[in-house]
Amino acid sequence: MQPTEFYRSSAEQIISPEQFAKIVIDWQAQHGRNDLPWQRENNPYHVLVSELMLQQTQVKTVIPYFERWITRFPDVSALSAASEDEVMQLWQGLGYYRRARNLQAAATTVVNQYDGQIPSSALELREIPGIGAYTVGAIRAFAYDAPGAIVDGNVKRLFARLFTLPFLINKSSHDRYFWDLAEHYTPQSQNRRFAQGLLDLGATLCKPKQPDCEVCPFHASCLSLKHDQVSAFPKRQAKNLFQPGKATLSST
């Protein structure tokens, strides 16, 4: 049995994909975030803009930038036609300016190759510059309510605690285990609410510090809570504390 299959099978013994999805969807309907600006319309372009802005940036910071951006660049055609200086000026303050360039490059590709319509196909989305695996899943789920796995820090933390996963959340070679579980647990319907629920759970309950375990809908299933090990998950790769002049195993 492959490692991914082993952990998928082990996870199913704790909670089935059907049960997992139902819990996330029901919780999100009652307690999740449903009034964010990019949620008002099921617009693929709005989803694309918000997802790139939210990379490395908190929701509360993104909201005014998103609203100004949509006012100035209401669709991919407007963004594609804008000068780089204008795009950079509107992005100023968000940092990580490569995101703005990727966003404009994506808009230009959509205009030139897809008649200005952001596709719903995962295969086609992956061909658009600046759109990675997470954004592909986000566009499919949030814009088209189609199955689209998403994995970010919130999702990794939730899975790591729920299933006491030994994988390191800051080690890229371990990402495939989280993605495999995310794909396995992604339902075939109500994906918009499911994806938002995953993000909301990680952001509001299963927080990095002081998680609200008592009100978490996975309270009865969470292995790390059951074994009083919540603070031990998720696992992280230790920082390199090597100090020059000190012997290491490889040097002795």
C-alpha positions as CSV (number, residue, x, y, z in Angstrom):
1,M,0.0,0.0,0.0
2,Q,1.3,3.4,-1.0
3,P,1.8,6.0,1.9
4,T,-1.0,8.2,0.5
5,E,-3.4,5.2,0.4
6,F,-2.5,4.2,4.0
7,Y,-3.2,7.7,5.4
8,R,-6.4,7.9,3.3
9,S,-7.6,4.6,4.7
10,S,-6.6,5.5,8.2
11,A,-8.5,8.8,7.9
12,E,-11.6,7.1,6.7
13,Q,-11.6,5.0,9.9
14,I,-12.0,8.3,11.9
15,I,-14.6,9.9,9.6
16,S,-15.9,9.1,6.2
17,P,-15.8,11.7,3.3
18,E,-19.6,11.9,3.4
19,Q,-19.7,12.6,7.1
20,F,-16.8,15.1,6.8
21,A,-18.4,17.0,4.0
22,K,-21.8,17.2,5.8
23,I,-20.2,18.5,8.9
24,V,-18.3,21.2,7.1
25,I,-21.3,22.3,4.9
26,D,-23.7,22.4,7.8
27,W,-21.3,24.3,10.0
28,Q,-20.5,26.8,7.3
29,A,-24.2,27.5,6.7
30,Q,-24.7,28.5,10.3
31,H,-21.3,30.0,11.4
32,G,-19.2,30.6,8.3
33,R,-18.3,33.8,6.5
34,N,-20.9,34.5,3.9
35,D,-20.7,38.3,3.4
36,L,-17.3,38.9,1.9
37,P,-17.2,41.2,-1.2
38,W,-16.1,38.5,-3.6
39,Q,-18.9,36.2,-2.4
40,R,-21.7,38.6,-3.6
41,E,-21.5,37.3,-7.1
42,N,-20.4,33.9,-8.4
43,N,-18.0,35.6,-10.7
44,P,-14.8,33.7,-11.7
45,Y,-12.9,37.0,-12.2
46,H,-13.8,38.2,-8.7
47,V,-12.6,34.8,-7.3
48,L,-9.4,35.1,-9.3
49,V,-8.7,38.6,-8.0
50,S,-9.5,37.8,-4.4
51,E,-7.5,34.6,-4.4
52,L,-4.3,36.3,-5.6
53,M,-4.8,39.2,-3.2
54,L,-5.3,36.8,-0.3
55,Q,-2.0,35.1,-0.9
56,Q,0.2,36.3,2.0
57,T,-2.4,38.9,3.0
58,Q,-5.2,38.9,5.6
59,V,-8.9,39.2,4.6
60,K,-9.5,42.5,6.4
61,T,-6.5,44.1,4.5
62,V,-7.7,42.8,1.2
63,I,-11.3,44.0,1.3
64,P,-10.7,47.7,0.4
65,Y,-8.1,46.8,-2.2
66,F,-10.5,44.3,-3.8
67,E,-13.3,46.8,-4.0
68,R,-11.1,49.5,-5.5
69,W,-9.7,47.0,-8.0
70,I,-13.1,45.8,-9.2
71,T,-14.2,49.4,-9.6
72,R,-11.3,50.3,-11.8
73,F,-10.9,46.9,-13.5
74,P,-14.4,45.3,-13.6
75,D,-13.4,42.4,-15.9
76,V,-10.5,40.7,-17.5
77,S,-10.6,42.9,-20.6
78,A,-10.2,46.1,-18.5
79,L,-7.3,44.6,-16.6
80,S,-5.6,43.3,-19.7
81,A,-5.8,46.6,-21.4
82,A,-4.4,48.6,-18.5
83,S,-0.8,49.8,-18.3
84,E,1.6,48.0,-15.9
85,D,2.1,51.3,-14.1
86,E,-1.6,51.7,-13.5
87,V,-1.9,48.1,-12.2
88,M,1.1,48.5,-9.9
89,Q,-0.2,51.8,-8.6
90,L,-3.5,50.2,-7.6
91,W,-1.7,47.3,-6.0
92,Q,0.6,49.5,-4.0
93,G,0.5,48.7,-0.3
94,L,-0.4,45.0,-0.7
95,G,3.2,44.0,-1.4
96,Y,4.4,40.9,-3.2
97,Y,4.0,42.8,-6.5
98,R,4.6,39.6,-8.6
99,R,1.0,38.7,-7.8
100,A,-0.3,41.8,-9.6
101,R,1.8,41.0,-12.7
102,N,0.5,37.4,-12.6
103,L,-3.0,38.6,-12.3
104,Q,-2.7,40.9,-15.4
105,A,-0.9,38.1,-17.3
106,A,-3.8,35.7,-16.4
107,A,-6.3,38.3,-17.6
108,T,-4.5,38.7,-20.9
109,T,-4.4,35.0,-21.5
110,V,-8.1,34.7,-20.8
111,V,-8.9,37.5,-23.2
112,N,-6.6,36.1,-26.0
113,Q,-7.3,32.4,-25.6
114,Y,-10.7,32.0,-23.9
115,D,-12.7,34.9,-25.4
116,G,-12.6,36.7,-22.1
117,Q,-14.3,33.9,-20.1
118,I,-12.4,32.2,-17.3
119,P,-12.8,28.4,-17.9
120,S,-14.2,26.0,-15.4
121,S,-12.0,23.1,-16.6
122,A,-9.1,22.3,-14.2
123,L,-7.0,21.3,-17.2
124,E,-7.6,24.7,-18.9
125,L,-7.2,26.7,-15.7
126,R,-3.8,25.1,-15.1
127,E,-2.6,26.5,-18.5
128,I,-3.2,30.1,-17.4
129,P,-0.1,31.9,-16.0
130,G,-0.2,32.7,-12.3
131,I,-2.9,30.1,-11.5
132,G,-1.6,27.3,-9.3
133,A,-3.2,24.2,-7.8
134,Y,-4.9,26.1,-5.0
135,T,-6.3,28.8,-7.3
136,V,-7.6,26.2,-9.7
137,G,-9.6,24.5,-6.9
138,A,-10.8,27.9,-5.6
139,I,-12.1,29.0,-9.0
140,R,-13.8,25.7,-9.6
141,A,-15.4,25.6,-6.1
142,F,-16.3,29.3,-5.5
143,A,-17.1,30.4,-9.1
144,Y,-18.6,27.2,-10.5
145,D,-19.7,25.2,-7.4
146,A,-17.7,22.3,-8.9
147,P,-15.4,19.8,-7.1
148,G,-12.1,21.6,-6.5
149,A,-9.7,20.6,-3.8
150,I,-8.0,23.4,-1.9
151,V,-5.0,23.2,0.5
152,D,-3.6,26.2,2.3
153,G,-2.3,26.7,5.9
154,N,-5.8,26.5,7.3
155,V,-6.6,23.2,5.6
156,K,-3.3,21.7,6.5
157,R,-3.7,22.6,10.2
158,L,-7.3,21.2,10.3
159,F,-6.3,17.9,8.7
160,A,-3.1,17.6,10.8
161,R,-5.0,17.9,14.0
162,L,-8.0,15.9,13.0
163,F,-6.0,13.0,11.8
164,T,-2.7,13.5,13.8
165,L,-0.7,13.6,10.6
166,P,3.1,13.4,11.0
167,F,3.7,15.5,7.8
168,L,5.5,18.8,8.0
169,I,3.3,21.7,6.9
170,N,6.3,23.8,5.8
171,K,8.0,21.1,3.8
172,S,7.0,21.1,0.2
173,S,7.7,17.4,-0.4
174,H,5.0,16.6,2.2
175,D,2.3,18.7,0.5
176,R,1.2,15.7,-1.7
177,Y,-0.2,14.0,1.4
178,F,-2.4,17.0,2.3
179,W,-3.5,17.3,-1.3
180,D,-4.4,13.6,-1.5
181,L,-6.6,13.9,1.6
182,A,-8.2,17.1,0.3
183,E,-9.1,15.5,-3.0
184,H,-10.4,12.4,-1.2
185,Y,-12.6,14.4,1.1
186,T,-13.9,16.9,-1.5
187,P,-17.6,16.2,-2.2
188,Q,-19.3,16.1,-5.6
189,S,-21.9,18.8,-4.7
190,Q,-22.2,22.0,-2.6
191,N,-18.5,22.7,-3.2
192,R,-18.8,26.5,-2.8
193,R,-20.0,26.1,0.8
194,F,-17.7,23.2,1.5
195,A,-14.5,25.0,0.4
196,Q,-15.5,28.1,2.3
197,G,-16.2,26.0,5.3
198,L,-12.8,24.5,5.3
199,L,-11.2,27.9,5.2
200,D,-13.5,29.3,7.8
201,L,-12.9,26.4,10.3
202,G,-9.2,26.9,10.1
203,A,-9.3,30.7,10.3
204,T,-11.9,31.0,13.1
205,L,-11.8,27.8,15.2
206,C,-8.8,25.6,14.4
207,K,-6.4,28.5,14.8
208,P,-2.7,28.3,15.1
209,K,-2.9,29.4,18.7
210,Q,-5.7,29.0,21.2
211,P,-8.0,26.9,19.0
212,D,-11.6,26.8,20.0
213,C,-11.8,23.0,20.2
214,E,-14.9,22.9,22.5
215,V,-17.1,24.4,19.8
216,C,-15.5,22.8,16.8
217,P,-17.9,20.5,14.9
218,F,-15.1,17.9,14.8
219,H,-14.8,17.9,18.5
220,A,-15.9,14.3,18.8
221,S,-13.6,13.0,16.0
222,C,-10.4,15.0,16.4
223,L,-7.6,12.6,17.3
224,S,-5.2,15.3,18.6
225,L,-7.9,16.6,21.0
226,K,-8.8,13.0,22.1
227,H,-5.1,12.4,23.0
228,D,-4.6,15.9,24.4
229,Q,-2.0,16.7,21.7
230,V,-3.6,19.7,19.9
231,S,-0.6,21.9,20.6
232,A,1.7,19.2,19.0
233,F,0.0,19.6,15.6
234,P,0.6,20.5,12.9
235,K,4.2,19.4,12.7
236,R,6.8,21.8,11.3
237,Q,10.3,21.4,10.0
238,A,12.7,22.9,12.6
239,K,14.6,25.9,11.6
240,N,18.3,25.4,10.9
241,L,20.0,26.3,14.2
242,F,23.5,25.5,12.9
243,Q,26.1,27.8,14.4
244,P,29.6,28.2,12.7
245,G,32.3,26.6,14.7
246,K,30.1,24.0,16.3
247,A,30.5,20.3,15.4
248,T,27.7,18.5,13.6
249,L,27.1,14.8,13.1
250,S,28.4,15.0,9.5
251,S,31.6,16.7,10.7
252,T,32.5,14.2,13.5
